[in-house]
Amino acid sequence: MRATIAALVAIAVLGDVAGAQRSLTGASQPGIDVLHYEFHIDFPLRPFPDTLQFVATATARRTAGVQSVALDLTNELRVDGVTVNGDSARFRHDSAKVFVSLPAGSGDTLRITVRYHGAPKDGLIVSRDSAGYWTAFGDNFPDRARQWLAAVDHPSDKATVEWIVRAPQSHRVIANGELLEETPQLQASGAPGLMLTRWRTTRPLYTAVMVIGVAPFSVYELGNTACNLAELPGCVRQSVWITPDVRSYMPGPFAKVGEMVSLFARLVAPFPYAKLAHVQSSTRYGGMENASAIFYADNIYRRRSMGEGLLAHEIAHQWFGDAVTTREWPHVWLSEGFATYFAALWFEHSAGDSAFRANLAQMRQQVISSRVTNDKPIVDLGLDDLRRVLNSNVYQKAGFTLHMLRREIGDSAFFRGVRSYYQKHRHGNAVTEDFQREVEASSGRKLGWFFDQWMRRPGVADLSVKWRWDARRRGVELTVSQNPAFAPYQLSLFMDVTDARGRVHRVKASVPAARVSTLQVPLRIQGAPASIVFDPDTSILGKISVP
């Protein structure tokens, strides 16, 4: 999500206690499971909208005998009325929520409708872009949907969504899901009026990735891609939604997006949604992985600076973050770390091993130089402020950790575990222990030590490695010292040993979690090595010095 290639790549764990820990960043409504949202949004006919009219209906299953529900909605918007199953309901609107009284009952289905109006200050960004067009774009991450949508604004409660939007005919509306309708409406005078547009999803989403975009769009069709690699029959239809003045930029880097979707579908599972639109938008992020309608910052198009890394990152989110969504915010690496690593896998596929290693080296340097590395673990159970939910831990450190896991258990077990994790939690939620369980099953190994040292605690490895030739054993002896600033790490240390004849031998030494350890390299050669290169394929997250 939201990363350029320079802000990329995960693994974490939580243990059984973590899943039960009380959330410090909000939660779903106990006893209420939202199944579907229907959002009606009316823009005025005048060219720059201010006051908007909203009708939000949540269809929810009541799983316990709760007598009220609280929907997130800022008090910047004024509530005009609430109904439950068509009957007027008592409600109270404070600074952040609409509290709605429910009729007695349990195990039933409720339709809770909130009518409200106003000019959103955030969440739905209504403004003029750099070319002077007025536009409106949802920008909800992480919990800003409440700035314009009456909803349970938390990733643990996913639902399908239908958008019913009326906007001036000079504009078009893009949103999640499939397009059901675009119907022009006339004014009473017979003059052109508004356009009624409806989009609907068949797959459940969480509120941060439920969006609309309204602009004078020109649509560049990329056509059918990834045929027979989608959950729905046929191909993945892709398009780019842009303002007319940047159409000459097309297709540019978007020429590769079909191949990206195909690669990730083969590595993980079929593409999860009905279509994929790439939208020139207004967002505080470089890219935002809204399900089936990715939003990218306007200036990336105008500067012609869209990069393959950003595209691959946001596309990977369609599987990780959108289809499989973190249940609690401390596990957001399951979204960002996976997207970061899969963007790196795109470069491994498209540009080869050297580009892949360069990408990993860049990630590693960003982690080593980041202050948060030493202060917080990847899975930060103390997270209590969503303004700090994104950092290099959940992007680069988590992504690089996924690479270390791949090297630790091997390609087959790694990708088998990823696929099993995805299939079990597809269109649902997960926490770190869910992923750990699947890779342990695929590898036949207990990996608590790995998740514990890389996910549950801060820091990186810091090694000093000395080697000497043991003529009696005709082998190499290593002395590995670990910096006492952090607890020692258990590591797989790969090395390229060049013998006296110039042949290179790739070997692995298992380094125990000890301050100082002496190891025999599992290699017998005739004479002292000409040279040894440690970590030649960039597989250890940390620093290695060779005195």
C-alpha positions as semicolon CSV with decimal commas, in nm:
position;residue;x (nm);y (nm);z (nm)
1;M;0,000;0,000;0,000
2;R;0,115;0,336;0,001
3;A;0,476;0,286;-0,067
4;T;0,706;0,374;-0,342
5;I;0,965;0,108;-0,419
6;A;1,191;0,295;-0,177
7;A;0,938;0,233;0,097
8;L;0,901;-0,136;0,068
9;V;0,882;-0,525;0,261
10;A;0,726;-0,941;0,680
11;I;0,673;-1,171;0,925
12;A;0,535;-1,151;1,271
13;V;0,384;-1,347;1,544
14;L;0,161;-1,294;1,820
15;G;0,112;-1,604;2,022
16;D;-0,224;-1,708;2,162
17;V;-0,232;-1,426;2,415
18;A;-0,204;-1,163;2,143
19;G;-0,525;-1,259;1,969
20;A;-0,712;-1,211;2,298
21;Q;-0,549;-0,884;2,400
22;R;-0,785;-0,589;2,416
23;S;-0,742;-0,362;2,118
24;L;-0,597;-0,017;2,188
25;T;-0,708;0,114;1,848
26;G;-1,081;0,047;1,838
27;A;-1,272;-0,267;1,751
28;S;-1,584;-0,403;1,586
29;Q;-1,920;-0,378;1,763
30;P;-1,976;-0,671;2,004
31;G;-2,286;-0,864;1,903
32;I;-2,315;-0,688;1,564
33;D;-2,175;-0,818;1,233
34;V;-2,227;-0,584;0,938
35;L;-2,298;-0,781;0,621
36;H;-2,359;-0,505;0,367
37;Y;-2,347;-0,127;0,328
38;E;-2,550;0,083;0,088
39;F;-2,424;0,439;0,053
40;H;-2,629;0,702;-0,132
41;I;-2,432;1,022;-0,199
42;D;-2,577;1,325;-0,376
43;F;-2,347;1,594;-0,511
44;P;-2,508;1,929;-0,599
45;L;-2,533;2,036;-0,959
46;R;-2,316;2,345;-0,915
47;P;-1,959;2,297;-1,035
48;F;-1,781;2,296;-0,696
49;P;-1,976;2,101;-0,433
50;D;-1,996;2,193;-0,069
51;T;-2,290;2,043;0,119
52;L;-2,349;1,679;0,029
53;Q;-2,647;1,459;0,112
54;F;-2,583;1,109;0,247
55;V;-2,795;0,806;0,325
56;A;-2,602;0,516;0,477
57;T;-2,772;0,181;0,536
58;A;-2,596;-0,100;0,722
59;T;-2,749;-0,446;0,700
60;A;-2,622;-0,629;1,006
61;R;-2,667;-0,962;1,179
62;R;-2,731;-0,932;1,553
63;T;-2,547;-1,222;1,715
64;A;-2,632;-1,132;2,074
65;G;-2,910;-0,947;2,251
66;V;-2,751;-0,603;2,225
67;Q;-2,990;-0,309;2,253
68;S;-2,785;-0,046;2,074
69;V;-2,522;-0,004;1,807
70;A;-2,260;0,268;1,764
71;L;-2,168;0,368;1,409
72;D;-1,856;0,576;1,359
73;L;-1,934;0,921;1,213
74;T;-1,771;1,256;1,289
75;N;-1,990;1,538;1,417
76;E;-1,870;1,757;1,128
77;L;-2,172;1,604;0,954
78;R;-2,527;1,658;1,081
79;V;-2,757;1,360;1,128
80;D;-3,112;1,424;1,008
81;G;-3,270;1,098;1,116
82;V;-3,224;0,726;1,180
83;T;-3,447;0,427;1,110
84;V;-3,414;0,061;1,204
85;N;-3,600;-0,180;0,977
86;G;-3,792;0,116;0,839
87;D;-3,912;0,251;1,175
88;S;-3,783;0,574;1,329
89;A;-3,523;0,506;1,597
90;R;-3,383;0,705;1,886
91;F;-3,024;0,811;1,839
92;R;-2,751;1,025;1,990
93;H;-2,464;1,177;1,792
94;D;-2,153;1,276;1,985
95;S;-1,817;1,392;1,848
96;A;-1,733;1,059;1,686
97;K;-2,026;0,814;1,686
98;V;-2,397;0,778;1,622
99;F;-2,553;0,567;1,899
100;V;-2,870;0,397;1,775
101;S;-3,130;0,225;1,996
102;L;-3,236;-0,117;1,868
103;P;-3,559;-0,308;1,922
104;A;-3,541;-0,611;2,149
105;G;-3,415;-0,925;1,980
106;S;-3,124;-1,154;1,907
107;G;-3,011;-1,365;1,615
108;D;-3,195;-1,139;1,371
109;T;-3,102;-0,914;1,078
110;L;-3,130;-0,535;1,105
111;R;-3,131;-0,255;0,846
112;I;-2,996;0,057;1,015
113;T;-3,031;0,371;0,801
114;V;-2,870;0,705;0,885
115;R;-2,957;1,020;0,686
116;Y;-2,709;1,307;0,721
117;H;-2,558;1,600;0,534
118;G;-2,262;1,834;0,538
119;A;-1,921;1,906;0,390
120;P;-1,663;1,642;0,492
121;K;-1,336;1,786;0,621
122;D;-1,147;1,461;0,560
123;G;-1,203;1,108;0,432
124;L;-1,382;1,231;0,120
125;I;-1,144;1,488;-0,028
126;V;-1,339;1,744;-0,234
127;S;-1,108;1,995;-0,400
128;R;-0,962;2,124;-0,723
129;D;-0,665;1,935;-0,859
130;S;-0,349;2,092;-0,998
131;A;-0,511;2,137;-1,340
132;G;-0,816;2,313;-1,197
133;Y;-1,069;2,027;-1,221
134;W;-1,298;1,978;-0,920
135;T;-1,275;1,624;-0,790
136;A;-1,390;1,412;-0,496
137;F;-1,194;1,109;-0,376
138;G;-1,230;0,876;-0,081
139;D;-0,910;0,855;0,122
140;N;-1,003;0,645;0,425
141;F;-0,689;0,481;0,560
142;P;-0,653;0,395;0,840
143;D;-0,973;0,507;1,021
144;R;-1,087;0,812;0,824
145;A;-1,396;0,654;0,666
146;R;-1,584;0,789;0,968
147;Q;-1,520;1,138;0,835
148;W;-1,793;1,080;0,573
149;L;-1,941;0,729;0,609
150;A;-2,162;0,608;0,894
151;A;-2,006;0,264;0,944
152;V;-1,816;0,033;1,176
153;D;-1,478;0,179;1,085
154;H;-1,249;-0,109;1,184
155;P;-1,081;-0,377;0,972
156;S;-1,226;-0,669;1,171
157;D;-1,581;-0,614;1,037
158;K;-1,581;-0,659;0,658
159;A;-1,891;-0,620;0,443
160;T;-2,000;-0,592;0,082
161;V;-2,084;-0,241;-0,038
162;E;-2,304;-0,072;-0,296
163;W;-2,242;0,287;-0,404
164;I;-2,531;0,493;-0,543
165;V;-2,391;0,832;-0,643
166;R;-2,551;1,128;-0,821
167;A;-2,300;1,376;-0,960
168;P;-2,290;1,628;-1,247
169;Q;-2,285;1,474;-1,593
170;S;-1,952;1,645;-1,659
171;H;-1,797;1,386;-1,425
172;R;-1,780;1,008;-1,396
173;V;-1,774;0,795;-1,082
174;I;-1,532;0,509;-1,016
175;A;-1,574;0,281;-0,714
176;N;-1,518;-0,071;-0,583
177;G;-1,677;-0,367;-0,754
178;E;-1,876;-0,390;-1,074
179;L;-2,050;-0,107;-1,259
180;L;-2,426;-0,166;-1,253
181;E;-2,564;0,159;-1,391
182;E;-2,485;0,500;-1,539
183;T;-2,816;0,680;-1,604
184;P;-2,842;1,050;-1,703
185;Q;-3,111;1,246;-1,518
186;L;-3,275;1,562;-1,651
187;Q;-3,359;1,872;-1,452
188;A;-3,722;1,979;-1,424
189;S;-3,654;2,224;-1,710
190;G;-3,539;1,941;-1,930
191;A;-3,176;2,056;-1,920
192;P;-2,899;1,802;-1,848
193;G;-2,872;1,734;-1,477
194;L;-2,701;1,467;-1,272
195;M;-2,572;1,122;-1,361
196;L;-2,684;0,834;-1,140
197;T;-2,405;0,577;-1,103
198;R;-2,415;0,246;-0,915
199;W;-2,125;0,018;-0,829
200;R;-2,153;-0,297;-0,617
201;T;-1,909;-0,551;-0,476
202;T;-1,968;-0,924;-0,437
203;R;-1,671;-0,964;-0,202
204;P;-1,657;-0,817;0,151
205;L;-1,421;-0,524;0,219
206;Y;-1,312;-0,326;0,520
207;T;-1,397;0,042;0,538
208;A;-1,047;0,179;0,472
209;V;-1,058;0,042;0,115
210;M;-1,423;0,132;0,036
211;V;-1,405;0,438;-0,191
212;I;-1,550;0,646;-0,470
213;G;-1,374;0,882;-0,708
214;V;-1,558;1,161;-0,890
215;A;-1,377;1,356;-1,163
216;P;-1,401;1,450;-1,534
217;F;-1,240;1,117;-1,611
218;S;-1,106;0,990;-1,938
219;V;-1,079;0,610;-1,925
220;Y;-0,787;0,433;-2,090
221;E;-0,877;0,067;-2,134
222;L;-0,598;-0,181;-2,077
223;G;-0,830;-0,465;-2,176
224;N;-0,853;-0,820;-2,051
225;T;-0,554;-0,945;-1,855
226;A;-0,467;-1,253;-1,649
227;C;-0,727;-1,466;-1,825
228;N;-0,834;-1,775;-1,628
229;L;-0,641;-1,639;-1,329
230;A;-0,933;-1,471;-1,151
231;E;-1,188;-1,589;-0,897
232;L;-1,468;-1,479;-1,127
233;P;-1,501;-1,637;-1,472
234;G;-1,296;-1,496;-1,759
235;C;-1,022;-1,234;-1,738
236;V;-0,926;-0,942;-1,515
237;R;-1,039;-0,628;-1,697
238;Q;-0,800;-0,339;-1,620
239;S;-0,825;0,031;-1,697
240;V;-0,666;0,362;-1,604
241;W;-0,896;0,648;-1,496
242;I;-0,729;0,982;-1,567
243;T;-0,805;1,344;-1,637
244;P;-0,799;1,413;-2,014
245;D;-0,480;1,621;-2,007
246;V;-0,259;1,325;-1,906
247;R;-0,400;1,071;-2,153
248;S;-0,087;1,096;-2,364
249;Y;0,105;0,935;-2,075
250;M;-0,081;0,609;-2,136
251;P;-0,007;0,325;-2,116
252;G;0,342;0,403;-1,982
253;P;0,427;0,173;-1,689
254;F;0,069;0,043;-1,686
255;A;0,167;-0,176;-1,980
256;K;0,312;-0,417;-1,722
257;V;0,013;-0,448;-1,488
258;G;-0,135;-0,749;-1,666
259;E;0,188;-0,941;-1,616
260;M;0,198;-0,832;-1,250
261;V;-0,151;-0,966;-1,181
262;S;-0,066;-1,290;-1,361
263;L;0,254;-1,338;-1,157
264;F;0,085;-1,284;-0,821
265;A;-0,212;-1,501;-0,920
266;R;0,026;-1,787;-1,000
267;L;0,227;-1,739;-0,680
268;V;-0,073;-1,706;-0,447
269;A;-0,426;-1,755;-0,583
270;P;-0,665;-1,620;-0,849
271;F;-0,722;-1,243;-0,852
272;P;-1,002;-1,178;-0,599
273;Y;-1,215;-0,903;-0,759
274;A;-1,430;-0,826;-1,060
275;K;-1,197;-0,570;-1,220
276;L;-0,895;-0,353;-1,147
277;A;-0,895;0,022;-1,209
278;H;-0,588;0,245;-1,163
279;V;-0,709;0,593;-1,068
280;Q;-0,546;0,935;-1,079
281;S;-0,671;1,077;-0,751
282;S;-0,627;1,294;-0,447
283;T;-0,462;1,093;-0,168
284;R;-0,212;1,170;0,104
285;Y;-0,024;0,855;0,003
286;G;0,171;0,773;-0,310
287;G;-0,074;0,491;-0,366
288;M;-0,373;0,351;-0,179
289;E;-0,482;-0,009;-0,239
290;N;-0,858;0,041;-0,246
291;A;-1,007;-0,292;-0,346
292;S;-1,041;-0,322;-0,726
293;A;-0,985;0,057;-0,765
294;I;-0,631;0,159;-0,669
295;F;-0,584;0,533;-0,612
296;Y;-0,250;0,700;-0,694
297;A;-0,148;1,057;-0,621
298;D;-0,230;1,308;-0,895
299;N;0,125;1,446;-0,925
300;I;0,269;1,104;-1,013
301;Y;0,072;1,116;-1,337
302;R;0,149;1,479;-1,411
303;R;0,522;1,430;-1,354
304;R;0,522;1,104;-1,551
305;S;0,694;0,942;-1,252
306;M;0,488;0,627;-1,194
307;G;0,723;0,340;-1,109
308;E;0,681;-0,035;-1,146
309;G;0,758;-0,084;-0,777
310;L;0,461;0,127;-0,669
311;L;0,230;-0,049;-0,914
312;A;0,343;-0,395;-0,801
313;H;0,309;-0,298;-0,434
314;E;-0,050;-0,175;-0,470
315;I;-0,151;-0,467;-0,690
316;A;-0,011;-0,716;-0,436
317;H;-0,236;-0,551;-0,176
318;Q;-0,541;-0,680;-0,361
319;W;-0,451;-1,018;-0,211
320;F;-0,276;-0,902;0,108
321;G;-0,462;-0,629;0,293
322;D;-0,780;-0,631;0,085
323;A;-0,883;-0,997;0,041
324;V;-0,700;-1,107;0,357
325;T;-0,727;-0,822;0,608
326;T;-0,558;-0,778;0,942
327;R;-0,801;-0,831;1,229
328;E;-0,621;-0,584;1,459
329;W;-0,395;-0,293;1,366
330;P;-0,075;-0,419;1,539
331;H;-0,067;-0,690;1,267
332;V;-0,074;-0,448;0,975
333;W;0,254;-0,595;0,850
334;L;0,037;-0,876;0,710
335;S;-0,074;-0,614;0,459
336;E;0,229;-0,387;0,413
337;G;0,507;-0,640;0,458
338;F;0,356;-0,883;0,209
339;A;0,294;-0,608;-0,047
340;T;0,652;-0,488;-0,004
341;Y;0,801;-0,833;-0,051
342;F;0,581;-0,917;-0,346
343;A;0,688;-0,593;-0,514
344;A;1,044;-0,721;-0,470
345;L;0,937;-1,057;-0,618
346;W;0,813;-0,868;-0,922
347;F;1,164;-0,733;-0,977
348;E;1,308;-1,081;-0,924
349;H;1,072;-1,203;-1,198
350;S;1,105;-0,912;-1,440
351;A;1,463;-0,793;-1,394
352;G;1,652;-1,088;-1,246
353;D;1,851;-1,177;-0,937
354;S;2,078;-0,873;-0,932
355;A;1,781;-0,632;-0,930
356;F;1,617;-0,842;-0,659
357;R;1,928;-0,833;-0,440
358;A;1,966;-0,459;-0,493
359;N;1,607;-0,416;-0,378
360;L;1,672;-0,626;-0,067
361;A;1,989;-0,430;0,010
362;Q;1,794;-0,106;-0,012
363;M;1,530;-0,240;0,226
364;R;1,793;-0,356;0,471
365;Q;1,966;-0,020;0,474
366;Q;1,637;0,159;0,540
367;V;1,569;-0,070;0,836
368;I;1,918;-0,032;0,984
369;S;1,903;0,347;0,958
370;S;1,551;0,381;1,101
371;R;1,503;0,480;1,464
372;V;1,184;0,276;1,502
373;T;1,386;-0,041;1,437
374;N;1,548;-0,012;1,779
375;D;1,239;0,117;1,959
376;K;0,951;-0,107;1,850
377;P;0,889;-0,461;1,724
378;I;0,704;-0,530;1,401
379;V;0,401;-0,657;1,595
380;D;0,355;-0,362;1,830
381;L;0,090;-0,466;2,081
382;G;0,124;-0,131;2,254
383;L;0,008;0,059;1,945
384;D;-0,252;0,311;2,061
385;D;-0,231;0,584;1,797
386;L;-0,309;0,502;1,435
387;R;-0,107;0,801;1,320
388;R;0,193;0,578;1,397
389;V;0,062;0,258;1,241
390;L;0,286;0,285;0,933
391;N;0,665;0,284;0,956
392;S;0,969;0,100;0,823
393;N;0,899;-0,193;1,058
394;V;0,575;-0,291;0,885
395;Y;0,710;-0,218;0,536
396;Q;1,081;-0,291;0,493
397;K;1,161;-0,489;0,807
398;A;0,856;-0,711;0,768
399;G;0,922;-0,758;0,397
400;F;1,284;-0,851;0,451
401;T;1,180;-1,089;0,727
402;L;0,957;-1,271;0,479
403;H;1,264;-1,313;0,261
404;M;1,460;-1,460;0,553
405;L;1,175;-1,701;0,621
406;R;1,179;-1,807;0,257
407;R;1,553;-1,878;0,280
408;E;1,506;-2,058;0,613
409;I;1,240;-2,307;0,503
410;G;1,291;-2,312;0,125
411;D;1,086;-2,190;-0,170
412;S;0,841;-2,481;-0,182
413;A;0,746;-2,470;0,185
414;F;0,734;-2,090;0,186
415;F;0,498;-2,046;-0,108
416;R;0,292;-2,348;-0,006
417;G;0,244;-2,186;0,335
418;V;0,157;-1,848;0,181
419;R;-0,104;-2,008;-0,043
420;S;-0,258;-2,205;0,243
421;Y;-0,269;-1,893;0,464
422;Y;-0,439;-1,696;0,189
423;Q;-0,698;-1,963;0,109
424;K;-0,796;-2,009;0,474
425;H;-0,845;-1,637;0,537
426;R;-0,955;-1,516;0,193
427;H;-1,224;-1,245;0,220
428;G;-1,181;-1,255;0,596
429;N;-0,935;-1,149;0,865
430;A;-0,612;-1,279;1,013
431;V;-0,344;-1,211;1,271
432;T;0,021;-1,310;1,274
433;E;-0,030;-1,643;1,449
434;D;-0,251;-1,753;1,158
435;F;0,035;-1,710;0,914
436;Q;0,283;-1,877;1,149
437;R;0,054;-2,178;1,179
438;E;0,045;-2,227;0,801
439;V;0,419;-2,199;0,740
440;E;0,486;-2,435;1,029
441;A;0,250;-2,686;0,868
442;S;0,401;-2,642;0,521
443;S;0,758;-2,676;0,645
444;G;0,698;-2,937;0,916
445;R;0,898;-2,720;1,158
446;K;0,829;-2,523;1,472
447;L;0,912;-2,161;1,392
448;G;0,827;-1,983;1,714
449;W;1,193;-1,889;1,761
450;F;1,199;-1,722;1,419
451;F;0,878;-1,523;1,468
452;D;0,976;-1,433;1,821
453;Q;1,316;-1,284;1,742
454;W;1,214;-1,103;1,423
455;M;0,855;-1,002;1,501
456;R;0,813;-0,969;1,875
457;R;1,120;-0,772;1,965
458;P;1,304;-0,465;1,832
459;G;1,641;-0,457;1,665
460;V;1,844;-0,628;1,396
461;A;2,140;-0,864;1,396
462;D;2,488;-0,713;1,436
463;L;2,762;-0,969;1,376
464;S;3,140;-0,968;1,381
465;V;3,274;-1,273;1,198
466;K;3,633;-1,400;1,206
467;W;3,751;-1,704;1,016
468;R;4,066;-1,911;1,013
469;W;4,190;-2,210;0,818
470;D;4,214;-2,529;1,026
471;A;4,481;-2,727;0,840
472;R;4,437;-3,039;1,054
473;R;4,065;-3,065;0,974
474;R;4,108;-2,918;0,626
475;G;3,822;-2,682;0,704
476;V;3,723;-2,332;0,802
477;E;3,649;-2,232;1,160
478;L;3,428;-1,931;1,232
479;T;3,404;-1,718;1,543
480;V;3,079;-1,521;1,545
481;S;3,026;-1,243;1,798
482;Q;2,690;-1,066;1,835
483;N;2,648;-0,708;1,956
484;P;2,516;-0,711;2,316
485;A;2,282;-0,417;2,241
486;F;2,015;-0,678;2,152
487;A;1,948;-1,036;2,250
488;P;2,147;-1,270;2,023
489;Y;1,984;-1,412;1,710
490;Q;1,963;-1,765;1,578
491;L;2,071;-1,733;1,215
492;S;2,145;-1,920;0,897
493;L;2,466;-1,762;0,768
494;F;2,533;-1,831;0,401
495;M;2,879;-1,777;0,255
496;D;3,063;-1,816;-0,074
497;V;3,399;-1,987;-0,015
498;T;3,647;-1,955;-0,303
499;D;3,908;-2,231;-0,289
500;A;4,267;-2,214;-0,411
501;R;4,161;-2,331;-0,758
502;G;3,909;-2,048;-0,793
503;R;3,600;-2,263;-0,747
504;V;3,318;-2,106;-0,545
505;H;3,131;-2,318;-0,288
506;R;2,799;-2,195;-0,140
507;V;2,768;-2,324;0,218
508;K;2,552;-2,250;0,522
509;A;2,652;-2,228;0,886
510;S;2,388;-2,242;1,160
511;V;2,464;-1,967;1,412
512;P;2,314;-2,026;1,758
513;A;2,154;-1,751;1,967
514;A;2,473;-1,688;2,166
515;R;2,690;-1,386;2,229
516;V;2,996;-1,569;2,095
517;S;2,999;-1,898;1,907
518;T;3,267;-2,105;1,734
519;L;3,154;-2,302;1,432
520;Q;3,301;-2,547;1,183
521;V;3,200;-2,466;0,827
522;P;3,047;-2,781;0,669
523;L;3,295;-2,790;0,378
524;R;3,620;-2,984;0,324
525;I;3,867;-2,841;0,072
526;Q;4,233;-2,913;-0,003
527;G;4,384;-2,587;0,108
528;A;4,311;-2,252;0,270
529;P;4,036;-2,052;0,095
530;A;4,137;-1,767;-0,131
531;S;3,843;-1,566;0,005
532;I;3,511;-1,590;0,187
533;V;3,212;-1,364;0,120
534;F;2,950;-1,368;0,393
535;D;2,579;-1,326;0,316
536;P;2,637;-1,305;-0,061
537;D;2,269;-1,305;-0,151
538;T;2,156;-1,045;0,107
539;S;1,966;-1,277;0,340
540;I;2,041;-1,148;0,690
541;L;1,867;-0,845;0,831
542;G;2,153;-0,669;1,001
543;K;2,518;-0,578;0,979
544;I;2,814;-0,813;0,930
545;S;3,169;-0,693;0,988
546;V;3,476;-0,902;0,908
547;P;3,777;-0,772;1,104
